[in-house]
Amino acid sequence: PWEFGGLIKKLRENVKGADKVVFSTHCQNDLGLATANSLAGALNGARQLECTINGIGERAGNASLEEIVMALALKGDTEFSGGPGTGKLYTAVNPVHITPTSKMVSEYTGMLCQPHKAIVGANAFQHESGIHQDGMIKNKSTYEIMTPESIGLMRGDAQSGAGIV
């Protein structure tokens, strides 16, 4: 990500007319870094991040829309300010539609999400170990940076996977 972010920064600083261009990222996930590279690009001035639901794409896939959306929703006003442009980065995506959209894409394409996929995987909000269960009972934010409800998944639904096992 530091290399990719540096590339976007270098282009913005050294290409004549770059201030009149919308820089875009379209990252492949060959090394598992597509989302990180896209966010590094945004941090350094890219203002269009091309991504796909569930990270679906050729070969190893593309940057994951749900990961980018939630990273910006949760960290956009703190970790992505002070860079080129107006500061805070955000999307126009309403996160409560993430889970139903992910499920629809999976159903229509026949491509199941791996259970441990960030945000939309079946295990993303499951807690089994004793230390996790204790932390969840005391304070859910101990282990969850976001709530399942924030992405359209109701805690406790039989099929949600959200909660203590």
Disulfide bonds with the S-S distance in Angstrom:
none
